[in-house]
């Protein structure tokens, strides 16, 4: 079985993630190809798409949100993602058990003894009028019926798990600060969520495997689970295994992939790329060694924005008063510093509407 080394996996990841070469692709198609973008920080997806698409116009993403073709919702790993309307309607029911279990893992004691189906029915009745509500507004309406649990526990179980909801604009629009107001997906999109498949079939799980590999492969089943948080996908993998090709990594893990997906030559040059906080190019794997050193793995879960140099995390970045400040994690060569400065200048201009192109690069650590 062919062994793919770390550099080969890195270049495959960059190609699938539209980071090896910016794509000429509509924003909606990019969101779909990436299986959504991690979006717990509302402005971060704009940087993620700017790094991936040529001539990206942030207004295009805002228009998709207000036009109800893309939604902000709790989905993979119980985190907020930007997902196309079609995908969230197709995928949400498959994620329901995982979402319940993840909220219960945090609030099991606080929610002990509560009939979750009864709670879901009560919450849905309140939200059925289509009016957007904050979590606090929703839990206040149910406080008389469930006075004991902390409002936060009730609210997270309802909004993140029991009720398929979207976070309403202006939350998530370009250069807009707004609180979270929730509305049922069915009310916002005017369509019902696809029901679970009967008789134990798992067409959604199979589709998720294909879509994940198209955007993240080659990958192990542990990587797939780390990305979406779903258990029970081995059956979906087994059902389509005949469609897939297999490799091994340098640790001996089996990696699955789509036969015709891009696997560039490991020697392919990789341009500097600035990634936003919590980008799934890093979080979408159990083994993140293809893109980030183990010593820096913690950056991917603390919300640090990172810079890829030669395809790997080599620095962090921040922006303040129009200046992008880069802090290297290793010594950068003169050519690398020049490339980082040039790309950082472009990012500063994007974030400031061309009012600034200032970049500062700190001394290498």
BASEVO-349358 format. One record per residue (C-alpha): residue in three letters; residue number from 1; x, y, z. Coordinates in Angstrom, 3 decimals, decimal comma. Layout:
<atoms>
<atom tiba="ALA" mido="NUM" east="X" north="Y" up="Z"/>
...
</atoms>
This chain:
<atoms>
<atom tiba="UNK" mido="1" east="0,000" north="0,000" up="0,000"/>
<atom tiba="UNK" mido="2" east="1,377" north="3,411" up="-0,975"/>
<atom tiba="UNK" mido="3" east="2,728" north="5,471" up="1,919"/>
<atom tiba="UNK" mido="4" east="2,048" north="9,223" up="1,862"/>
<atom tiba="UNK" mido="5" east="4,540" north="11,218" up="3,882"/>
<atom tiba="UNK" mido="6" east="3,686" north="14,348" up="5,819"/>
<atom tiba="UNK" mido="7" east="4,618" north="16,675" up="2,985"/>
<atom tiba="UNK" mido="8" east="2,444" north="14,764" up="0,516"/>
<atom tiba="UNK" mido="9" east="-0,492" north="14,985" up="2,924"/>
<atom tiba="UNK" mido="10" east="0,195" north="18,667" up="3,443"/>
<atom tiba="UNK" mido="11" east="0,018" north="19,445" up="-0,251"/>
<atom tiba="UNK" mido="12" east="-3,137" north="17,375" up="-0,652"/>
<atom tiba="UNK" mido="13" east="-4,748" north="19,261" up="2,230"/>
<atom tiba="UNK" mido="14" east="-3,772" north="22,631" up="0,789"/>
<atom tiba="UNK" mido="15" east="-5,194" north="21,671" up="-2,603"/>
<atom tiba="UNK" mido="16" east="-8,503" north="20,430" up="-1,152"/>
<atom tiba="UNK" mido="17" east="-8,784" north="23,474" up="1,112"/>
<atom tiba="UNK" mido="18" east="-8,244" north="25,916" up="-1,783"/>
<atom tiba="UNK" mido="19" east="-5,031" north="27,098" up="-0,101"/>
<atom tiba="UNK" mido="20" east="-2,521" north="25,900" up="-2,659"/>
<atom tiba="UNK" mido="21" east="-3,990" north="28,122" up="-5,342"/>
<atom tiba="UNK" mido="22" east="-6,844" north="30,558" up="-4,836"/>
<atom tiba="UNK" mido="23" east="-9,971" north="29,370" up="-6,598"/>
<atom tiba="UNK" mido="24" east="-12,193" north="31,105" up="-9,142"/>
<atom tiba="UNK" mido="25" east="-15,363" north="29,898" up="-7,493"/>
<atom tiba="UNK" mido="26" east="-18,599" north="31,534" up="-6,322"/>
<atom tiba="UNK" mido="27" east="-18,739" north="32,054" up="-2,572"/>
<atom tiba="UNK" mido="28" east="-21,707" north="29,707" up="-2,175"/>
<atom tiba="UNK" mido="29" east="-19,840" north="26,940" up="-4,004"/>
<atom tiba="UNK" mido="30" east="-16,768" north="27,486" up="-1,813"/>
<atom tiba="UNK" mido="31" east="-18,818" north="27,221" up="1,401"/>
<atom tiba="UNK" mido="32" east="-20,348" north="24,001" up="0,072"/>
<atom tiba="UNK" mido="33" east="-17,017" north="22,552" up="-1,054"/>
<atom tiba="UNK" mido="34" east="-15,466" north="23,211" up="2,363"/>
<atom tiba="UNK" mido="35" east="-18,472" north="21,554" up="4,060"/>
<atom tiba="UNK" mido="36" east="-19,033" north="24,843" up="5,865"/>
<atom tiba="UNK" mido="37" east="-16,682" north="27,167" up="7,714"/>
<atom tiba="UNK" mido="38" east="-16,097" north="27,253" up="11,444"/>
<atom tiba="UNK" mido="39" east="-17,755" north="30,507" up="12,519"/>
<atom tiba="UNK" mido="40" east="-17,955" north="30,867" up="16,276"/>
<atom tiba="UNK" mido="41" east="-16,098" north="34,163" up="15,802"/>
<atom tiba="UNK" mido="42" east="-18,415" north="35,968" up="13,359"/>
<atom tiba="UNK" mido="43" east="-15,832" north="37,833" up="11,272"/>
<atom tiba="UNK" mido="44" east="-13,324" north="34,999" up="10,862"/>
<atom tiba="UNK" mido="45" east="-14,975" north="33,278" up="7,858"/>
<atom tiba="UNK" mido="46" east="-14,384" north="36,397" up="5,781"/>
<atom tiba="UNK" mido="47" east="-10,619" north="35,998" up="6,209"/>
<atom tiba="UNK" mido="48" east="-10,926" north="32,280" up="5,541"/>
<atom tiba="UNK" mido="49" east="-12,618" north="32,914" up="2,207"/>
<atom tiba="UNK" mido="50" east="-10,308" north="35,830" up="1,312"/>
<atom tiba="UNK" mido="51" east="-7,380" north="33,424" up="1,680"/>
<atom tiba="UNK" mido="52" east="-9,048" north="30,880" up="-0,598"/>
<atom tiba="UNK" mido="53" east="-10,849" north="32,809" up="-3,348"/>
<atom tiba="UNK" mido="54" east="-9,624" north="35,222" up="-5,992"/>
<atom tiba="UNK" mido="55" east="-11,240" north="38,656" up="-5,864"/>
<atom tiba="UNK" mido="56" east="-13,321" north="37,723" up="-2,819"/>
<atom tiba="UNK" mido="57" east="-15,966" north="40,345" up="-2,052"/>
<atom tiba="UNK" mido="58" east="-17,133" north="40,129" up="1,568"/>
<atom tiba="UNK" mido="59" east="-20,492" north="41,598" up="0,556"/>
<atom tiba="UNK" mido="60" east="-21,138" north="38,382" up="-1,358"/>
<atom tiba="UNK" mido="61" east="-21,063" north="36,339" up="1,854"/>
<atom tiba="UNK" mido="62" east="-23,209" north="38,883" up="3,694"/>
<atom tiba="UNK" mido="63" east="-25,732" north="38,715" up="0,858"/>
<atom tiba="UNK" mido="64" east="-25,856" north="34,931" up="1,103"/>
<atom tiba="UNK" mido="65" east="-26,664" north="35,221" up="4,813"/>
<atom tiba="UNK" mido="66" east="-29,396" north="37,803" up="4,380"/>
<atom tiba="UNK" mido="67" east="-30,657" north="35,927" up="1,321"/>
<atom tiba="UNK" mido="68" east="-31,013" north="32,737" up="3,414"/>
<atom tiba="UNK" mido="69" east="-28,738" north="30,637" up="1,211"/>
<atom tiba="UNK" mido="70" east="-26,109" north="30,318" up="3,940"/>
<atom tiba="UNK" mido="71" east="-26,879" north="30,068" up="7,657"/>
<atom tiba="UNK" mido="72" east="-25,014" north="30,241" up="10,955"/>
<atom tiba="UNK" mido="73" east="-25,930" north="27,212" up="13,030"/>
<atom tiba="UNK" mido="74" east="-24,613" north="24,694" up="15,545"/>
<atom tiba="UNK" mido="75" east="-23,513" north="21,621" up="13,660"/>
<atom tiba="UNK" mido="76" east="-20,113" north="19,890" up="13,418"/>
<atom tiba="UNK" mido="77" east="-18,562" north="19,303" up="16,850"/>
<atom tiba="UNK" mido="78" east="-21,426" north="21,370" up="18,342"/>
<atom tiba="UNK" mido="79" east="-19,689" north="24,519" up="17,174"/>
<atom tiba="UNK" mido="80" east="-21,184" north="27,330" up="15,119"/>
<atom tiba="UNK" mido="81" east="-20,579" north="26,876" up="11,406"/>
<atom tiba="UNK" mido="82" east="-21,505" north="28,740" up="8,272"/>
<atom tiba="UNK" mido="83" east="-23,242" north="26,130" up="6,145"/>
<atom tiba="UNK" mido="84" east="-25,283" north="26,278" up="2,968"/>
<atom tiba="UNK" mido="85" east="-29,042" north="26,060" up="3,449"/>
<atom tiba="UNK" mido="86" east="-29,179" north="22,868" up="1,407"/>
<atom tiba="UNK" mido="87" east="-26,497" north="21,199" up="3,513"/>
<atom tiba="UNK" mido="88" east="-27,916" north="22,091" up="6,896"/>
<atom tiba="UNK" mido="89" east="-31,346" north="20,786" up="5,921"/>
<atom tiba="UNK" mido="90" east="-29,806" north="17,546" up="4,665"/>
<atom tiba="UNK" mido="91" east="-27,341" north="17,062" up="7,537"/>
<atom tiba="UNK" mido="92" east="-29,021" north="18,349" up="10,672"/>
<atom tiba="UNK" mido="93" east="-31,052" north="15,262" up="11,626"/>
<atom tiba="UNK" mido="94" east="-27,919" north="13,107" up="11,332"/>
<atom tiba="UNK" mido="95" east="-26,193" north="15,390" up="13,856"/>
<atom tiba="UNK" mido="96" east="-29,032" north="15,467" up="16,416"/>
<atom tiba="UNK" mido="97" east="-27,849" north="12,622" up="18,710"/>
<atom tiba="UNK" mido="98" east="-24,291" north="13,987" up="18,786"/>
<atom tiba="UNK" mido="99" east="-25,497" north="17,484" up="19,633"/>
<atom tiba="UNK" mido="100" east="-27,626" north="16,170" up="22,522"/>
<atom tiba="UNK" mido="101" east="-24,785" north="14,072" up="23,897"/>
<atom tiba="UNK" mido="102" east="-22,272" north="16,906" up="23,740"/>
<atom tiba="UNK" mido="103" east="-24,547" north="19,296" up="25,623"/>
<atom tiba="UNK" mido="104" east="-25,360" north="16,588" up="28,166"/>
<atom tiba="UNK" mido="105" east="-21,657" north="15,942" up="28,654"/>
<atom tiba="UNK" mido="106" east="-21,413" north="19,515" up="29,923"/>
<atom tiba="UNK" mido="107" east="-24,726" north="19,803" up="31,781"/>
<atom tiba="UNK" mido="108" east="-25,688" north="16,243" up="32,713"/>
<atom tiba="UNK" mido="109" east="-26,129" north="17,049" up="36,400"/>
<atom tiba="UNK" mido="110" east="-28,035" north="20,278" up="35,770"/>
<atom tiba="UNK" mido="111" east="-30,418" north="18,568" up="33,325"/>
<atom tiba="UNK" mido="112" east="-30,850" north="15,351" up="35,281"/>
<atom tiba="UNK" mido="113" east="-34,469" north="14,174" up="35,322"/>
<atom tiba="UNK" mido="114" east="-35,647" north="16,471" up="32,532"/>
<atom tiba="UNK" mido="115" east="-37,546" north="14,857" up="29,671"/>
<atom tiba="UNK" mido="116" east="-35,661" north="16,274" up="26,705"/>
<atom tiba="UNK" mido="117" east="-38,430" north="15,467" up="24,241"/>
<atom tiba="UNK" mido="118" east="-40,867" north="17,396" up="26,405"/>
<atom tiba="UNK" mido="119" east="-38,411" north="20,291" up="26,653"/>
<atom tiba="UNK" mido="120" east="-37,936" north="20,279" up="22,876"/>
<atom tiba="UNK" mido="121" east="-41,701" north="20,368" up="22,280"/>
<atom tiba="UNK" mido="122" east="-42,125" north="23,290" up="24,656"/>
<atom tiba="UNK" mido="123" east="-39,274" north="25,221" up="23,085"/>
<atom tiba="UNK" mido="124" east="-40,545" north="24,549" up="19,574"/>
<atom tiba="UNK" mido="125" east="-43,985" north="25,817" up="20,544"/>
<atom tiba="UNK" mido="126" east="-42,479" north="29,094" up="21,730"/>
<atom tiba="UNK" mido="127" east="-40,353" north="29,488" up="18,602"/>
<atom tiba="UNK" mido="128" east="-43,067" north="28,440" up="16,164"/>
<atom tiba="UNK" mido="129" east="-44,171" north="32,028" up="15,563"/>
<atom tiba="UNK" mido="130" east="-40,963" north="32,672" up="13,640"/>
<atom tiba="UNK" mido="131" east="-39,900" north="35,572" up="15,839"/>
<atom tiba="UNK" mido="132" east="-36,157" north="35,673" up="16,558"/>
<atom tiba="UNK" mido="133" east="-35,238" north="35,285" up="20,216"/>
<atom tiba="UNK" mido="134" east="-32,108" north="35,378" up="22,291"/>
<atom tiba="UNK" mido="135" east="-31,311" north="32,361" up="24,409"/>
<atom tiba="UNK" mido="136" east="-32,246" north="34,333" up="27,525"/>
<atom tiba="UNK" mido="137" east="-35,625" north="35,300" up="26,074"/>
<atom tiba="UNK" mido="138" east="-36,393" north="31,683" up="25,228"/>
<atom tiba="UNK" mido="139" east="-35,420" north="30,298" up="28,633"/>
<atom tiba="UNK" mido="140" east="-37,424" north="32,981" up="30,465"/>
<atom tiba="UNK" mido="141" east="-40,589" north="31,744" up="28,781"/>
<atom tiba="UNK" mido="142" east="-39,910" north="28,244" up="30,135"/>
<atom tiba="UNK" mido="143" east="-38,683" north="29,171" up="33,613"/>
<atom tiba="UNK" mido="144" east="-42,018" north="28,537" up="35,343"/>
<atom tiba="UNK" mido="145" east="-42,156" north="25,015" up="33,892"/>
<atom tiba="UNK" mido="146" east="-38,488" north="24,195" up="34,567"/>
<atom tiba="UNK" mido="147" east="-37,432" north="26,476" up="37,444"/>
<atom tiba="UNK" mido="148" east="-34,529" north="24,361" up="38,754"/>
<atom tiba="UNK" mido="149" east="-31,960" north="24,069" up="35,934"/>
<atom tiba="UNK" mido="150" east="-29,669" north="27,048" up="35,343"/>
<atom tiba="UNK" mido="151" east="-30,876" north="29,099" up="32,369"/>
<atom tiba="UNK" mido="152" east="-27,570" north="28,512" up="30,586"/>
<atom tiba="UNK" mido="153" east="-28,001" north="24,752" up="30,689"/>
<atom tiba="UNK" mido="154" east="-31,589" north="24,916" up="29,440"/>
<atom tiba="UNK" mido="155" east="-30,675" north="27,446" up="26,778"/>
<atom tiba="UNK" mido="156" east="-27,719" north="25,535" up="25,361"/>
<atom tiba="UNK" mido="157" east="-29,669" north="22,292" up="25,260"/>
<atom tiba="UNK" mido="158" east="-32,483" north="24,014" up="23,388"/>
<atom tiba="UNK" mido="159" east="-30,515" north="26,208" up="20,984"/>
<atom tiba="UNK" mido="160" east="-27,477" north="24,013" up="20,354"/>
<atom tiba="UNK" mido="161" east="-29,176" north="20,614" up="20,335"/>
<atom tiba="UNK" mido="162" east="-32,926" north="20,178" up="20,583"/>
<atom tiba="UNK" mido="163" east="-34,121" north="22,930" up="18,262"/>
<atom tiba="UNK" mido="164" east="-32,590" north="23,236" up="14,782"/>
<atom tiba="UNK" mido="165" east="-32,027" north="26,986" up="14,694"/>
<atom tiba="UNK" mido="166" east="-30,219" north="29,613" up="12,681"/>
<atom tiba="UNK" mido="167" east="-28,526" north="32,703" up="14,080"/>
<atom tiba="UNK" mido="168" east="-30,232" north="35,628" up="12,418"/>
<atom tiba="UNK" mido="169" east="-28,444" north="38,410" up="10,583"/>
<atom tiba="UNK" mido="170" east="-27,076" north="40,971" up="11,270"/>
<atom tiba="UNK" mido="171" east="-25,027" north="38,486" up="13,321"/>
<atom tiba="UNK" mido="172" east="-22,191" north="37,369" up="11,066"/>
<atom tiba="UNK" mido="173" east="-22,426" north="40,136" up="8,471"/>
<atom tiba="UNK" mido="174" east="-19,269" north="41,913" up="7,303"/>
<atom tiba="UNK" mido="175" east="-18,056" north="44,585" up="9,740"/>
<atom tiba="UNK" mido="176" east="-21,185" north="44,170" up="11,847"/>
<atom tiba="UNK" mido="177" east="-21,384" north="43,546" up="15,567"/>
<atom tiba="UNK" mido="178" east="-24,648" north="42,026" up="16,704"/>
<atom tiba="UNK" mido="179" east="-25,870" north="39,702" up="19,407"/>
<atom tiba="UNK" mido="180" east="-27,218" north="36,219" up="18,799"/>
<atom tiba="UNK" mido="181" east="-30,901" north="35,958" up="17,956"/>
<atom tiba="UNK" mido="182" east="-32,211" north="32,539" up="17,059"/>
<atom tiba="UNK" mido="183" east="-35,003" north="31,383" up="14,774"/>
<atom tiba="UNK" mido="184" east="-36,098" north="27,892" up="13,772"/>
<atom tiba="UNK" mido="185" east="-34,404" north="26,761" up="10,574"/>
<atom tiba="UNK" mido="186" east="-37,754" north="25,721" up="9,142"/>
<atom tiba="UNK" mido="187" east="-39,156" north="29,221" up="9,712"/>
<atom tiba="UNK" mido="188" east="-36,072" north="31,002" up="8,349"/>
<atom tiba="UNK" mido="189" east="-35,588" north="28,811" up="5,293"/>
<atom tiba="UNK" mido="190" east="-39,225" north="27,996" up="4,570"/>
<atom tiba="UNK" mido="191" east="-38,344" north="24,309" up="4,304"/>
<atom tiba="UNK" mido="192" east="-38,361" north="21,408" up="6,709"/>
<atom tiba="UNK" mido="193" east="-35,273" north="19,489" up="7,731"/>
<atom tiba="UNK" mido="194" east="-34,833" north="16,197" up="5,910"/>
<atom tiba="UNK" mido="195" east="-36,007" north="13,359" up="8,171"/>
<atom tiba="UNK" mido="196" east="-33,683" north="10,510" up="9,169"/>
<atom tiba="UNK" mido="197" east="-33,473" north="7,674" up="6,677"/>
<atom tiba="UNK" mido="198" east="-35,642" north="4,643" up="7,504"/>
<atom tiba="UNK" mido="199" east="-34,522" north="1,095" up="8,234"/>
<atom tiba="UNK" mido="200" east="-31,087" north="2,017" up="9,533"/>
<atom tiba="UNK" mido="201" east="-29,850" north="3,290" up="6,179"/>
<atom tiba="UNK" mido="202" east="-27,342" north="6,119" up="6,318"/>
<atom tiba="UNK" mido="203" east="-27,238" north="8,002" up="3,003"/>
<atom tiba="UNK" mido="204" east="-26,357" north="11,216" up="4,831"/>
<atom tiba="UNK" mido="205" east="-23,416" north="9,564" up="6,560"/>
<atom tiba="UNK" mido="206" east="-22,186" north="8,242" up="3,226"/>
<atom tiba="UNK" mido="207" east="-22,539" north="11,689" up="1,653"/>
<atom tiba="UNK" mido="208" east="-20,631" north="13,226" up="4,556"/>
<atom tiba="UNK" mido="209" east="-17,763" north="10,787" up="4,046"/>
<atom tiba="UNK" mido="210" east="-17,514" north="11,670" up="0,359"/>
<atom tiba="UNK" mido="211" east="-17,777" north="15,393" up="1,013"/>
<atom tiba="UNK" mido="212" east="-15,214" north="15,281" up="3,811"/>
<atom tiba="UNK" mido="213" east="-12,685" north="13,437" up="1,689"/>
<atom tiba="UNK" mido="214" east="-13,202" north="15,867" up="-1,182"/>
<atom tiba="UNK" mido="215" east="-12,302" north="18,779" up="1,115"/>
<atom tiba="UNK" mido="216" east="-9,888" north="17,134" up="3,592"/>
<atom tiba="UNK" mido="217" east="-8,613" north="13,809" up="2,258"/>
<atom tiba="UNK" mido="218" east="-6,670" north="11,632" up="2,276"/>
<atom tiba="UNK" mido="219" east="-7,723" north="11,024" up="5,867"/>
<atom tiba="UNK" mido="220" east="-8,231" north="8,358" up="8,501"/>
<atom tiba="UNK" mido="221" east="-11,624" north="7,569" up="9,986"/>
<atom tiba="UNK" mido="222" east="-10,390" north="9,179" up="13,223"/>
<atom tiba="UNK" mido="223" east="-9,883" north="12,418" up="11,278"/>
<atom tiba="UNK" mido="224" east="-13,418" north="12,198" up="9,905"/>
<atom tiba="UNK" mido="225" east="-14,847" north="11,831" up="13,388"/>
<atom tiba="UNK" mido="226" east="-12,697" north="14,676" up="14,744"/>
<atom tiba="UNK" mido="227" east="-14,086" north="16,954" up="12,034"/>
<atom tiba="UNK" mido="228" east="-17,786" north="16,270" up="12,468"/>
<atom tiba="UNK" mido="229" east="-18,012" north="14,768" up="15,956"/>
<atom tiba="UNK" mido="230" east="-20,281" north="11,967" up="14,751"/>
<atom tiba="UNK" mido="231" east="-20,104" north="8,399" up="15,973"/>
<atom tiba="UNK" mido="232" east="-21,548" north="5,614" up="13,878"/>
<atom tiba="UNK" mido="233" east="-19,793" north="6,501" up="10,630"/>
<atom tiba="UNK" mido="234" east="-17,831" north="3,229" up="10,248"/>
<atom tiba="UNK" mido="235" east="-20,949" north="1,747" up="8,649"/>
<atom tiba="UNK" mido="236" east="-21,106" north="4,595" up="6,158"/>
<atom tiba="UNK" mido="237" east="-17,420" north="4,161" up="5,376"/>
<atom tiba="UNK" mido="238" east="-17,879" north="0,416" up="4,902"/>
<atom tiba="UNK" mido="239" east="-20,828" north="0,973" up="2,571"/>
<atom tiba="UNK" mido="240" east="-18,800" north="3,098" up="0,157"/>
<atom tiba="UNK" mido="241" east="-15,361" north="1,578" up="0,671"/>
<atom tiba="UNK" mido="242" east="-15,501" north="0,091" up="-2,805"/>
<atom tiba="UNK" mido="243" east="-15,575" north="3,661" up="-4,158"/>
<atom tiba="UNK" mido="244" east="-12,437" north="4,683" up="-2,299"/>
<atom tiba="UNK" mido="245" east="-8,695" north="4,197" up="-2,531"/>
<atom tiba="UNK" mido="246" east="-6,466" north="3,534" up="0,457"/>
<atom tiba="UNK" mido="247" east="-3,011" north="4,712" up="1,500"/>
<atom tiba="UNK" mido="248" east="-0,974" north="4,658" up="4,679"/>
<atom tiba="UNK" mido="249" east="0,740" north="7,492" up="6,468"/>
<atom tiba="UNK" mido="250" east="4,180" north="7,318" up="8,007"/>
<atom tiba="UNK" mido="251" east="2,670" north="6,070" up="11,269"/>
<atom tiba="UNK" mido="252" east="0,976" north="3,166" up="9,490"/>
<atom tiba="UNK" mido="253" east="-2,574" north="4,528" up="9,745"/>
<atom tiba="UNK" mido="254" east="-4,910" north="3,705" up="6,895"/>
<atom tiba="UNK" mido="255" east="-5,962" north="6,780" up="4,951"/>
<atom tiba="UNK" mido="256" east="-8,989" north="6,754" up="2,662"/>
<atom tiba="UNK" mido="257" east="-9,579" north="8,997" up="-0,320"/>
<atom tiba="UNK" mido="258" east="-11,600" north="9,600" up="-3,449"/>
<atom tiba="UNK" mido="259" east="-9,782" north="8,101" up="-6,438"/>
<atom tiba="UNK" mido="260" east="-9,733" north="11,231" up="-8,582"/>
<atom tiba="UNK" mido="261" east="-9,181" north="13,832" up="-5,853"/>
<atom tiba="UNK" mido="262" east="-6,065" north="16,015" up="-6,185"/>
<atom tiba="UNK" mido="263" east="-2,872" north="14,754" up="-4,593"/>
<atom tiba="UNK" mido="264" east="-0,221" north="17,194" up="-5,820"/>
<atom tiba="UNK" mido="265" east="3,456" north="16,426" up="-6,076"/>
<atom tiba="UNK" mido="266" east="4,993" north="16,969" up="-2,619"/>
<atom tiba="UNK" mido="267" east="7,483" north="19,361" up="-4,192"/>
<atom tiba="UNK" mido="268" east="4,742" north="21,754" up="-5,319"/>
<atom tiba="UNK" mido="269" east="5,495" north="25,250" up="-3,939"/>
<atom tiba="UNK" mido="270" east="3,007" north="26,490" up="-1,359"/>
<atom tiba="UNK" mido="271" east="2,307" north="30,225" up="-1,024"/>
<atom tiba="UNK" mido="272" east="2,009" north="32,094" up="2,251"/>
<atom tiba="UNK" mido="273" east="-1,538" north="31,989" up="3,574"/>
<atom tiba="UNK" mido="274" east="-3,103" north="33,796" up="6,552"/>
<atom tiba="UNK" mido="275" east="-5,751" north="31,673" up="8,293"/>
<atom tiba="UNK" mido="276" east="-8,460" north="32,899" up="10,657"/>
<atom tiba="UNK" mido="277" east="-9,133" north="31,624" up="14,150"/>
<atom tiba="UNK" mido="278" east="-10,394" north="28,038" up="14,392"/>
<atom tiba="UNK" mido="279" east="-9,941" north="27,317" up="10,702"/>
<atom tiba="UNK" mido="280" east="-11,029" north="23,797" up="9,788"/>
<atom tiba="UNK" mido="281" east="-7,912" north="23,300" up="7,672"/>
<atom tiba="UNK" mido="282" east="-6,357" north="22,604" up="11,084"/>
<atom tiba="UNK" mido="283" east="-9,304" north="21,589" up="13,279"/>
<atom tiba="UNK" mido="284" east="-10,678" north="19,178" up="10,690"/>
<atom tiba="UNK" mido="285" east="-8,258" north="16,390" up="11,643"/>
<atom tiba="UNK" mido="286" east="-7,467" north="14,211" up="14,612"/>
<atom tiba="UNK" mido="287" east="-3,842" north="14,037" up="13,492"/>
<atom tiba="UNK" mido="288" east="-2,966" north="17,633" up="12,657"/>
<atom tiba="UNK" mido="289" east="0,692" north="16,906" up="12,066"/>
<atom tiba="UNK" mido="290" east="0,250" north="17,393" up="8,332"/>
<atom tiba="UNK" mido="291" east="-0,108" north="21,147" up="8,882"/>
<atom tiba="UNK" mido="292" east="0,989" north="22,086" up="12,412"/>
<atom tiba="UNK" mido="293" east="3,783" north="20,924" up="14,715"/>
<atom tiba="UNK" mido="294" east="2,726" north="19,089" up="17,865"/>
<atom tiba="UNK" mido="295" east="4,446" north="21,779" up="19,943"/>
<atom tiba="UNK" mido="296" east="2,043" north="24,366" up="18,522"/>
<atom tiba="UNK" mido="297" east="-1,111" north="22,227" up="18,415"/>
<atom tiba="UNK" mido="298" east="-2,658" north="24,209" up="21,254"/>
<atom tiba="UNK" mido="299" east="-2,836" north="27,286" up="19,040"/>
<atom tiba="UNK" mido="300" east="-5,533" north="25,605" up="16,974"/>
<atom tiba="UNK" mido="301" east="-7,938" north="25,402" up="19,908"/>
<atom tiba="UNK" mido="302" east="-7,183" north="28,721" up="21,626"/>
<atom tiba="UNK" mido="303" east="-8,307" north="30,891" up="18,742"/>
<atom tiba="UNK" mido="304" east="-4,906" north="32,012" up="17,495"/>
<atom tiba="UNK" mido="305" east="-4,838" north="33,210" up="13,902"/>
<atom tiba="UNK" mido="306" east="-1,967" north="31,545" up="12,092"/>
<atom tiba="UNK" mido="307" east="0,246" north="32,022" up="9,054"/>
<atom tiba="UNK" mido="308" east="1,158" north="29,135" up="6,775"/>
<atom tiba="UNK" mido="309" east="4,673" north="29,271" up="5,345"/>
<atom tiba="UNK" mido="310" east="5,574" north="26,459" up="2,966"/>
<atom tiba="UNK" mido="311" east="2,201" north="24,976" up="3,866"/>
<atom tiba="UNK" mido="312" east="2,756" north="24,727" up="7,614"/>
<atom tiba="UNK" mido="313" east="1,914" north="26,880" up="10,613"/>
<atom tiba="UNK" mido="314" east="4,967" north="29,098" up="11,099"/>
<atom tiba="UNK" mido="315" east="3,590" north="32,235" up="12,783"/>
<atom tiba="UNK" mido="316" east="0,589" north="33,827" up="14,413"/>
<atom tiba="UNK" mido="317" east="-0,977" north="37,129" up="13,450"/>
<atom tiba="UNK" mido="318" east="-3,130" north="39,853" up="14,929"/>
<atom tiba="UNK" mido="319" east="-4,518" north="43,108" up="13,604"/>
<atom tiba="UNK" mido="320" east="-4,935" north="46,409" up="15,425"/>
<atom tiba="UNK" mido="321" east="-5,520" north="49,918" up="14,100"/>
<atom tiba="UNK" mido="322" east="-4,990" north="48,726" up="10,545"/>
<atom tiba="UNK" mido="323" east="-1,624" north="47,065" up="11,225"/>
<atom tiba="UNK" mido="324" east="-1,164" north="43,331" up="10,798"/>
<atom tiba="UNK" mido="325" east="1,400" north="42,072" up="13,300"/>
<atom tiba="UNK" mido="326" east="3,053" north="38,717" up="12,625"/>
<atom tiba="UNK" mido="327" east="4,825" north="36,765" up="15,362"/>
<atom tiba="UNK" mido="328" east="6,982" north="33,942" up="13,957"/>
<atom tiba="UNK" mido="329" east="7,057" north="30,578" up="15,697"/>
<atom tiba="UNK" mido="330" east="10,375" north="29,704" up="14,074"/>
<atom tiba="UNK" mido="331" east="13,150" north="31,567" up="12,330"/>
<atom tiba="UNK" mido="332" east="12,000" north="32,756" up="8,928"/>
<atom tiba="UNK" mido="333" east="14,405" north="33,062" up="6,030"/>
<atom tiba="UNK" mido="334" east="14,778" north="36,428" up="4,324"/>
<atom tiba="UNK" mido="335" east="12,668" north="35,188" up="1,396"/>
<atom tiba="UNK" mido="336" east="9,983" north="33,896" up="3,771"/>
<atom tiba="UNK" mido="337" east="9,848" north="37,194" up="5,679"/>
<atom tiba="UNK" mido="338" east="9,454" north="39,035" up="2,399"/>
<atom tiba="UNK" mido="339" east="6,609" north="36,752" up="1,290"/>
<atom tiba="UNK" mido="340" east="4,890" north="37,056" up="4,680"/>
<atom tiba="UNK" mido="341" east="5,194" north="40,854" up="4,553"/>
<atom tiba="UNK" mido="342" east="3,777" north="41,027" up="1,036"/>
<atom tiba="UNK" mido="343" east="0,817" north="38,813" up="1,806"/>
<atom tiba="UNK" mido="344" east="0,255" north="40,515" up="5,165"/>
<atom tiba="UNK" mido="345" east="0,121" north="43,843" up="3,374"/>
<atom tiba="UNK" mido="346" east="-2,645" north="42,496" up="1,147"/>
<atom tiba="UNK" mido="347" east="-4,532" north="41,273" up="4,224"/>
<atom tiba="UNK" mido="348" east="-4,182" north="44,651" up="5,946"/>
<atom tiba="UNK" mido="349" east="-5,607" north="46,340" up="2,855"/>
<atom tiba="UNK" mido="350" east="-8,520" north="43,874" up="2,758"/>
<atom tiba="UNK" mido="351" east="-9,363" north="44,359" up="6,417"/>
<atom tiba="UNK" mido="352" east="-9,120" north="48,170" up="6,203"/>
<atom tiba="UNK" mido="353" east="-10,810" north="48,757" up="2,839"/>
<atom tiba="UNK" mido="354" east="-7,426" north="49,826" up="1,438"/>
<atom tiba="UNK" mido="355" east="-6,854" north="52,412" up="4,170"/>
<atom tiba="UNK" mido="356" east="-3,751" north="50,584" up="5,423"/>
<atom tiba="UNK" mido="357" east="-1,170" north="48,120" up="4,171"/>
<atom tiba="UNK" mido="358" east="0,987" north="48,161" up="7,309"/>
<atom tiba="UNK" mido="359" east="2,685" north="44,957" up="8,437"/>
<atom tiba="UNK" mido="360" east="5,006" north="44,387" up="11,362"/>
<atom tiba="UNK" mido="361" east="6,973" north="41,157" up="11,736"/>
<atom tiba="UNK" mido="362" east="8,333" north="40,486" up="15,188"/>
<atom tiba="UNK" mido="363" east="11,702" north="38,893" up="15,764"/>
<atom tiba="UNK" mido="364" east="11,756" north="35,124" up="15,238"/>
<atom tiba="UNK" mido="365" east="11,412" north="33,026" up="18,363"/>
</atoms>
